């Protein structure tokens, strides 16, 4: 934990006071409750599963499409925490599938359902087919699992949103914004809460996680030098989600309060700290070819080839925000957690038309990115989508 804190330029954990102040009540509630964690083998899913497990729940079931990550989660939990008396099981299932529906029909009784499943990469909007899967996972699977939770008398449904849902500029952020609208509609039937937070440092598939891969494979480190982000550690992401799930009132969105403990840092700056931590001196290259070539020789000299450039790909947001000036905040309830208070504001007709249009595309097995973008604009009229024609997959 402290190792990661140093790399993201911080000295102390963000939510230490809030967890300490509320830990007795947290532990008490968790130990008496049953939980379903959907998408529990991703980085945030694993973090929150561990936070629940170590407080000895009555039942903890974890579902994820990634069989391999699930195996690692169980190994990790057994190696760190051991065993609990409660019912702890993992299931390698796709939540969009018939098998998952049968699994829910077979039991489905949980006090808390936490949905961490998402297509989270901005690069997933580059083609219309992956984009449609993003809509399915981020919006319609959420709505389906919400409906199932309502039918089974679940006390609380928690779902992760993203800072990119506040004034979205990419399809991923917009899909989460639309998801929030679907959540608001169901909030009339079940208590829901969500969280928006910063990048999770070294989370699966993230650029920082990619640094580890590049070192293992003796490849150059590449990072944008003009994009700054807020970072939380995996454990902090789990703590934030659990706090929102247990203590969030209906429609609350939790977010990390900005303070001197949470500062913007560029990916390039983290790359430099990361390499220095491993004992390498960063060597700045002029282009991809030079970086690839030098990767064969420089590491032996204690240097590592780096390519730090400006960002010009579709969907990159210049800055991060956890809330907009139109949202109502409660910043007094917790030390380092802010809460956005929400009314159940949604447009029933718009949600129904959006659902019908997307279903129509699927039935005809044909759609374009432009058609989907058009539907997104109907849902979010001030959507700031900028198409540059360049995508991250077109870069090293």
C-alpha angles and dihedrals in degrees: 000000000000089000090060092042090059092050092054091048099255135123103195142035116264103222101032094116095044093049092046093047093049103029097103092054092040092052092045093053095042093049091056097044144077123228140196115196113196115198087016098156097064119093096268091038091054091047094052093042088057092048090053096041095053090056092058106242122199091236131007119178120178125198126189138152091226109085093183096051089048091056089051091049091055092046090049093049094046091048095048107031107012116207142338133206090235126091106273116178138153127211126196098217138140106233090215091061137098088238090060091049089051089049090054092045090052093058117336094162108135132145091211130028115192118192114201097155115120146139095238106172121105085211090067090078094066095095130034095237099055087041090057090050088052089055090048095049099037099039117014099036087050090052092047095050089046090054090049091049091052091050091050096049096247112181097216139009118204124191133177117237123178139240083243089070090070104088092341121216098177135053092247092056091043092051088055091047089053089045088057089056091053089048091053091054092052092043086081087067104032137020111258134181133177142186134224116197148158129270113302105234113242093357118161112287094006123130091251091051084052089059088065090051093048092052092049091049096042093241132141122274111239124189141155112252096198101055119085123191141180113243133202126187120248090252091051090052089054092047093049092050094047092048091051093045095050103031104025115112119222111303095003118149114203122206137170111265113237111244140143085282093062113053136167114256130178123238089238091056091051090049090055092049090045094053093044089052088057091048098256129128112223113241114201114223127200098224145355095270093055091046093051092047096048091049086076095060115014100071090063087060093052093257130112125209112240133184113199114180142158119270121249104157128119118273101016111142115219093217141009128243130176096198141012128236089254093063126092115235136202106197097161104066096075135025100235103005122086123199128212110210116213139193117214094264116165139128109240094196093050092050091050094048091048090051092048094048094049091046088051092054090050094049092054090044090225135095140137131227088243091058091052093046088053091055090048091054090053088056096041108028093183093047106150097212112164118192112201096167089235124106136188091247087066091064136066 
